[in-house]
């Protein structure tokens, strides 16, 4: 026998409905524990609101915002001991964070698009040398669009607005959906002659279809023309010659062929390649976050704190170099406040590496990780190597910056400086020096805003001062001015904190 369902009459609509939390809201102050009016009369739908976010899949949880069923672990949800399941109800992506994949099996990787855990092999992922794992984070099926078998292009088109339908016909959309991965850029522009390439790709990206084999082929005639004329020809003339290509693609092809621009051309021609779409501030911050520390291609294990420390202990060597040239620039023979010491024989970073390699010490991100004896040995050897390679050459800030923009920051030689010196006295760098002066003035205007220290930070600063760390190094570590550290050192400020 089936149990009889208890019924309750709604006070407003007078309908008899099952007496449970699907049809009535709960209220412990009433006898039966339910409200007198049904949910529809209150303006809601008939459903169990308490269990509506429970996933039907075992070991999964439904996000209350995006309604996706996701694995119930710390990779997808933040922990919260106060809640029933131990996790919050909103997934990490809806909160603005990224999913982590620490709980993934060995030899597997989770596709960030379809969230499937797949073997980390060429069968499921394309290779990518820029990534730590050596593979893309999106699986092949998501890239090529095979996971969109259930996707109906006609339904997608019918759901679009009238403005979109006035610009695109269903026939055009069907052709684009079926042929995009098999045709070149020029074929697309010929087919849709009244549309820009960006407009076409914006539609295609909504289907998650991407090309991986570039079909943009350069003819032998175009490559010969590029090899002969790229070093000296102005940008405008090159863009007129290659009308179907952007300036970025022309530069990319030239770099692959090993062709560069002449020094005179770089100085005289102002490149207009930067003019175009300007990213909003939020996107700029996101890009900078994704290129910090280990994610950056130029990451060298945290060398920046070391360099700031080493620069601070070179006071005597810099002073001797200035005395040698009578406190004047070696090229202009003028006494300026913004003089910088140029390393003539060995680069500064090369001496840093040589010091650590001779002492068999690793590169730490924080100088506090080195012991007191190790720091003494580092200081001693670093200064000895500087004296061994000889004194530096004082140069004005804009001249020093121009030298390194032309010859780079590593593997510099004395011959390069002699060549630079001859060109400077011949007047080859007059226009280039004006440009570097303007850059330096703009940077001076945009001064950093320094923050206020906390009591805990002041205690750490006092420890570093007692260990003998330079004032300039400590100031850069905590993001304050040098005078703030000096005032703590002489007990002029923060006297109560010890």
N, C-alpha and C positions, 0 to 999 in steps of 0.2 A: 504494500500500500504506500502511495506517495504521501508525504507530509503535506498537510494543508498550508497554503501560503496565507499568512496574515495580511489583511487588507486594511487600508486606511483611507478615509475620505478627506480630500483637499478642501480646506475652508473656503477658498476663493472660487475655484472652477467646479467644485463639488464632484470631481471624478474619484472613483475608487481605484486606488493604485496599491501595489505591493508595499508593505511597511518595511522598507529597508533604505540604506544610505544611497542607493542608486536613484531613487525617486524623491527622497526627502533629505534635507540637511539634518545632521545630528544636533541635539541640544540636550545636555545632561540635566538641565534644570526642569524639564518636563517629565511626566510619568513614563511615557513610552520611549523617551530618549530621542524623539524626532520632532521636527518643526511642524506646525499646523498647515503651512502652505507648501505645495509641491515645488520642485526646482524650476519647472517651466514658468510658473506664476511669479517666481523670484527673478526670472530673466536668464536662467541657465539651462543647460541641456541635461537630459537624463543620462548620467554616467557616474561611475565610481571614481570620484576625484582623488581619493586617497591612493588607489592602486593604478591610476591611469598611466603612470610612468614606469611601471614594472615591465621589464622585458620578457617576452615569451621564450627567449633563448637562455638556456642555463649558463650561468657564469657571465652574463652580460647585464648591462644597465642602460636604460633609455635616458638620453639627455633631455631635460625638460624644455630646452630652448630650440635645438635643431631636430629633436625627435628621432635621432639616430640610435640604433642599438650598438653599443660599444663594449669591449671587454672591461670587466669590473676589476681594474687594477690601477696602480699609480701612474701608468703611462698615459692614461686617458682622463682620469679624474683626480682632483686634488683630495688629499686625506682630510677628514674632519672627525675626531673622536666623539664629538657631541651628537652626531647624527646616527641614525639607526644602523645603516649599512657600513659606516666607517668612512664613507666618501660623500662629497658634495653632489648635488643633483645636476649641475651644469658642467659640461665637458670643458677641457682645457682650451680648445679652439674657440669656443663661444666666449670664453673669458679673455681672449686676446693672446693666449700662449700657444706654444706648439706641442704636439704630441711627442713623447719620448718613447723609445723602443728598447728599454733596458731589459724587459722581461721576455724578449724574443729568444727563440732557440738558437743554438750555435749553428752557423752555416745557413741561417735564414735571415730574411729582411722583410719588414712590413712596408708595403706600398703605401705612400702617403696619400694616394688618390682613392683607391678602392679599399684600403685598410686590410688587404689579404696578406697573410704570412706565407711567403714563397721562398723556395731555395735560392740562395745567392749565387746563381750561375748564369751563363750566357743564354740559356734557354728561356729565362724569365726576365732578365734585365739587360739593357745595353751597357757597354763598358764606358766608364768616365774616369780618366786618370786624375782629374781635379778633385775627386771625392776620395775620402780616406779608405772606404771599402773597395774602391775601384769600379763601382757600378753606379748607375743612376738611382735616385730614390723613388722613381715612378716606374712601374713594371711596363713591359712591352705592350701588353694588351690595352692598358690605359692610354699609352702614347699613340698607338696606331688606331685606336677607336674600336677594337674588337669587343671591348666590354660594353659597347653600346648597341648590341644586337637587338635588344628590346626597344631601342629608341626608334620612334616613328617620325620621320622628317615632315610628313604632311600635317600631323597633329601639332608638331612644333611650330610650323608655319601658320597654321590656323589660329594659334594662341597669340600671335604677334598683333601689334596695333595697326591701324590704318596707314599711318605714316610709313612704317616699314614696308607694308604691302604695296604702297604706291611706288617705292624705289626698287623693290625686288619682286619678280614674278616667281610663281611656284616652279616653273620650268627652269629658271636660272638657279634656284636654290637646289633643285634635284641634281642638276649638272655639276654644281660646285661640290655638293656632298659626295658624289660618286667619283669625281675626277681630280680633286684637289691634290692628292698625294702623288699623282702620276704625271702632272704637267708642270712646266717651268713657270717662272715668274712672268716671262714675256708672253707666254701663251695665255695666262690669266688676264693680263692687261689687254691683249688683243680681243679676247672673248668679251670682257667687260670694259669696253673702250671709254665709257663715260664715268668710270669709277677709279678712285685711287687704290693702290695696292694695300694701304693700311685699312681702308674701308672693307676690302674683301677679307683680309685676315681677321678683322674684328668679328666678323660673322662666323668664320671657321672656328675660332677659339672657343666659341660657345658650345661646340660639339666635342671639345677636347681632342681634336685631331691635329697632329703636328707632323711636319716633315723632318726627316733625319738625313736624307740624302739630298744634298744641294744640287740642283740641276742648272745652276748658273754657270755656263761654260764660256771661257774666254778663248777667242780665236787666236791663231798664231800671229796674225797681223796686229791685233790689239795689244798683245803682249810685247811685240817688238817696238811698237809705238811708245808703250809705257816705259820700257827699259831705256829708250833713247831720250825721252822728254820729261820724265817724272822729276829728275833732280833739279831742273832749272825752270820748267814751265810754271806759270802762275796757276793757282787753284781754279780760277774762273775759266781759263782756256781748257784745262783738263776736263772740267765738268761739261763744257760745250762739246768736246770731242766724244765723251762717253755719256750721251744724253740719257741712256736707259739705266744708268748706274748712279748710286749716291757717292758722295765724297768719302764716306767711311769704307764702302766696299772697294773703292780705288786704292785707298791707303792700305787696306788689308791685303790686297793682291800684291801691291808693291813690297810690303814687308815679307811676304812669302817668297817673292823673287829675290829678296836680299838687296833691294834698292832703297836708298835714303835720299833725303833732301840735302842740298848743299848748305853750308853754313851761311853764306850770303843770302840765299833764298829764304832760309828760316828767319833771318833777322829782318829782311826787307818786307816779306809778304806776311800780312796779318791773316792767319787762318780763320775762316768763318765756320769751321766745322762744329763749334760749340753752340752756334745759334740754332734754335729749334725748340723742341718741347722742354719746358722747365718743370722738373718734378716738384710736387708740393712738399712742404717741410716734413710732414709725417713720413712720406715715402723716403725722403733723404735720410731721416733718422733710422728707418728700418734697414736701408741699404748699408749704412755705416755700422749698425749692430751686426749684420751678417758678414761683415768683413773685418771684424775685430779679432785680435789675438790669434788662436789656432786656425780660425777660418780664413785668415788672410794669406794670400800667396807669398807675401814677403815676411812671414812670421819666422823668427830665428830663435825661438825658445825663451823670449823675454829679455832681450838685450838692452832695451831702452833704460830701465833703472840702473843698469851697470854703467852705461855711457854717461848718464847724468852724474853718477858718483865719480867716475874717472875724470871728467872735465873739471870737477870742483877741486881735485887735488893737484892740478897742474899749474898752480899759481906762480911758483918760482920759475918754472920753465917758460911760461908766457912772459913773465917780467924780463927774463934774460933776453928773450927774442926781441922784445920791444926796445931794450937798451941797445942792442946791436945796431938797430936801424934808427936810433935817436928818437924813438917814440913817433915815427912817421911811417906813412904807407910806402912800401918799397917801389911802387909804380908812379904814384902821383906826387910823392915827396911832400905830403901835407900832413899836419897833425890833426887827426879827427878823433871824435869820441867813440865812433862805431868801428874801431879797428878790430879785425879778427886775425888769428894766427893760422896761417896755412901750413899744413904738414908737407914738406917738400919731397922727402924720400919715401916714407911709408905713410899710408893712410891711418887715420886715428882708429877706425874700427879694426884694421888689420893688426895694429899693435895690441888692441884689447884681446883679440883672438889668440895672438901669439903668447901673451902673458898667461892666459888661462891654460893653453895647451902645454906650455913648459912646466906649469905647476900641477898638471893632470887634474884640474878642477872643472866641474860641470858648470853650465850657465844656469844660475838660479834667478827666479823672478824678483826675489827680495834679498837685499844685501844682508839682512839679519840672519839668513840661513847659513852664511859663512861664519866660522869660528873666529875668535880674536886673532889667533896665530895665523890663520889663512888670510885674513885681511891685511895683517902686517906684511906678509910675504908678497901679496898682490901689489900693495902700494910700493914696496921697495923695488920689485922687478919692473913694474910699469914705468917708474921714474928713470930707472937705469936704462931701459930700452929707448926712452925718449932722448936721453943724453947721448946714447950710443949713435942714434940716427942723426943727431945734430939739431940745432935750433931751427925754429920755424920762420916763416916770412910774414910780416904784418901786411895786411891788405884791407882796403875799405870793404864794408859789408857788401855793397852791390857788385864790386869787382870779384870778390871771393865767391859770391853766389853765381855769377856769370861763368866763372871758370868751371864749376862743378856741373852746371847745366849743359855745358858743351862736352866736357870730358868724363862726366859721371862721378860717382862717389867712391868707387873702388878701383884698385889697380892703377892709381895715378903715378906718373913718373916725372923725373926732372926735365926730360926732353919735352914733355907736354907743356910744362910751365914756361920753358924757353920759347917754344912756338907761340904760346899765348901772349907772352911778353912782347915779342916782335910784332904781332898783329895789333896789340894794344897801342904801341907807339906809332904804328902806321895809320891809326885812326879807323880801323875796321869795326870797332865795337861801339861807336858813338851812339847810334840809334838803339842798340841793344841795352846799353847802360841806362838810357833814359827810361826804357820799359821796366827794367829791374828796380830803378828808383821809385817808380810809381807803385809797384807791387809792395815794396817795403813800407811806403807811406800809408797805403791802405791797411796793411796789417797793424801798423801802429795805432791807427784810429780805432780799430776793432780790438780794444784791450779786453783781457779776460776779467770777469767779475770774480773776486776772491771771496771765499766763504768764511764763516766764523767757526773757530775751533770749539771743541767740547772738552770737558774735564778729562775724560778717558784718553783722548788724543794727546792732551798736554802731558800726561804721565808717560805715554809712549815716546813723545818727543824728548823728554828729559832723559829717558833711558838711552836714546840714540846719541844725545849730546855727551853723556857720560862715557859712551863707548868711543867717542872721537869722530863721529860722522860729520862731514862738512855741512855748513848751514844751508848752502844752495841746494844740496841733494835732499835734505830733510824738507825744505820748503816745497820743492817740486813733488815729493811723495804725498804731502798733505794738501796740496793745492792752495798754498798761501804765499804771501810775500816774504822775502828774506828778512825784512825788518821784524816781522812777527816772531820768527824763530829767534832772532837776536835778542829781542826784548824778554823772551822766556829764559834765554841763556844767562842774561845779566840780572834776572829777577826784577825786571821793570814791570812786567805784566804777569798775571796768574800767580801771584805770591802765595795765595792760600792753598793752591794745589801743589802737592809735593810728590 
